[in-house]
Amino acid sequence: MKNAEIHETAAAPQFRPERGSRLIRQIAKRYDLYLMLLLPIAWYLLFHYGPLYGLQIAFKNFAPGKGILGSSWVGFEHFQRFFDSYYFGRLLWNTLSINLISLLVAFPIPIMLALLINEIRSKTYSKLLQNITYIPHFISVVVIVGILTVFLSPTGPINTLIQALGGSPTRFMESAGWFKTIFIGSNIWQNMGWQSIIYIAGLSGINPQLYEAAKMDGASRMRRIWHVSLPGIVPVIVILLILDIGQFMNIGFEKILLMQNNLNLEASDVISTFVYTTGILKGEYSYTAAIGLFNSLINLTLLLMVNRFARKTSETSLW
């Protein structure tokens, strides 16, 4: 026993150098592939991790003339100011409600579209449906908002049809009650085709013999979708759901800002637009940095919780 212990003790220091040298040899053998990683790593370091240095202004009374290091510390004063403000509840509710409705309504639609395209036997009709649903994704957000403004104006085609049916015209774009419906509905129309691509790719990887076996067992088309197609893309659905929840507090800032006006501000004012108008236009950098940090911490917390839950329940997670 003593000789074995002495042998193990003597052999232990020799293992790590061998392992390190093996790694060095592997890197040297595939140096061209590792060199390709330098650019994305540098990009992440410069534009994702580098700006984290500026987060300290959320705890300072930042003055551009003094710089970040010269500005005085104020602790959690900006956070307390935001939590005590009269608009805190409105901003939080609008942000949460828009994202929650989008998650419940908009997230399943690309899945259903992918299943529909996968079930169409005619390649011509399948490709036609794909092209029709993909095209809106490539339209600029500015153009999308312009189309909405024209179509939903008091003299637009929608109100013209309403008047022809005996109703009275509605100012949709100036109504707080209609803002979330228009915003979420137009997002679905614009992005459902593009978001369905990854589900279609997942469906194409399912073994066709599973469909044949289910068909021989007498399963109807709906049964085959439920018991073969959906289980086949569950890992893809879980990963995309985790990613979506990780961005739960982030909304399409540009589109909301373009649709926003004084009449629908009650429903359209979200955290991202408030940070822009208060931080960029009014110059309250420290205050809005604190708000942005609060927003990001919620996203991080949700991401960690959902990822852990998914790993325990479905054995599929980001890490």
Rosetta blueprint (number, residue, H / E / L):
1 M L
2 K H
3 N H
4 A H
5 E H
6 I H
7 H H
8 E H
9 T H
10 A H
11 A H
12 A H
13 P H
14 Q H
15 F H
16 R H
17 P H
18 E H
19 R H
20 G H
21 S H
22 R H
23 L H
24 I H
25 R H
26 Q H
27 I H
28 A H
29 K H
30 R L
31 Y H
32 D H
33 L H
34 Y H
35 L H
36 M H
37 L L
38 L H
39 L H
40 P H
41 I H
42 A H
43 W H
44 Y H
45 L H
46 L H
47 F H
48 H H
49 Y H
50 G H
51 P H
52 L H
53 Y H
54 G H
55 L H
56 Q H
57 I H
58 A H
59 F H
60 K E
61 N E
62 F L
63 A L
64 P L
65 G L
66 K L
67 G H
68 I H
69 L H
70 G H
71 S L
72 S E
73 W E
74 V L
75 G L
76 F L
77 E H
78 H H
79 F H
80 Q H
81 R H
82 F H
83 F H
84 D H
85 S L
86 Y L
87 Y L
88 F H
89 G H
90 R H
91 L H
92 L H
93 W H
94 N H
95 T H
96 L H
97 S H
98 I H
99 N H
100 L H
101 I H
102 S H
103 L H
104 L H
105 V H
106 A H
107 F L
108 P H
109 I H
110 P H
111 I H
112 M H
113 L H
114 A H
115 L H
116 L H
117 I H
118 N H
119 E H
120 I L
121 R L
122 S L
123 K H
124 T H
125 Y H
126 S H
127 K H
128 L H
129 L H
130 Q H
131 N H
132 I H
133 T H
134 Y H
135 I H
136 P H
137 H H
138 F H
139 I L
140 S L
141 V H
142 V H
143 V H
144 I H
145 V H
146 G H
147 I H
148 L H
149 T H
150 V H
151 F H
152 L L
153 S L
154 P L
155 T L
156 G L
157 P H
158 I H
159 N H
160 T H
161 L H
162 I H
163 Q H
164 A H
165 L L
166 G L
167 G L
168 S L
169 P L
170 T L
171 R L
172 F H
173 M H
174 E H
175 S L
176 A H
177 G H
178 W H
179 F H
180 K H
181 T H
182 I H
183 F H
184 I H
185 G H
186 S H
187 N H
188 I H
189 W H
190 Q H
191 N H
192 M H
193 G H
194 W H
195 Q H
196 S H
197 I H
198 I H
199 Y H
200 I H
201 A H
202 G H
203 L H
204 S H
205 G L
206 I L
207 N L
208 P H
209 Q H
210 L H
211 Y H
212 E H
213 A H
214 A H
215 K H
216 M H
217 D L
218 G L
219 A L
220 S L
221 R H
222 M H
223 R H
224 R H
225 I H
226 W H
227 H H
228 V H
229 S H
230 L H
231 P H
232 G H
233 I H
234 V H
235 P H
236 V H
237 I H
238 V H
239 I H
240 L H
241 L H
242 I H
243 L H
244 D H
245 I H
246 G H
247 Q L
248 F L
249 M L
250 N L
251 I L
252 G L
253 F H
254 E H
255 K H
256 I H
257 L H
258 L H
259 M H
260 Q L
261 N L
262 N L
263 L L
264 N L
265 L H
266 E H
267 A H
268 S H
269 D L
270 V L
271 I H
272 S H
273 T H
274 F H
275 V H
276 Y H
277 T H
278 T H
279 G H
280 I H
281 L H
282 K L
283 G L
284 E L
285 Y H
286 S H
287 Y H
288 T H
289 A H
290 A H
291 I H
292 G H
293 L H
294 F H
295 N H
296 S H
297 L H
298 I H
299 N H
300 L H
301 T H
302 L H
303 L H
304 L H
305 M H
306 V H
307 N H
308 R H
309 F H
310 A H
311 R H
312 K H
313 T H
314 S L
315 E L
316 T L
317 S L
318 L L
319 W L
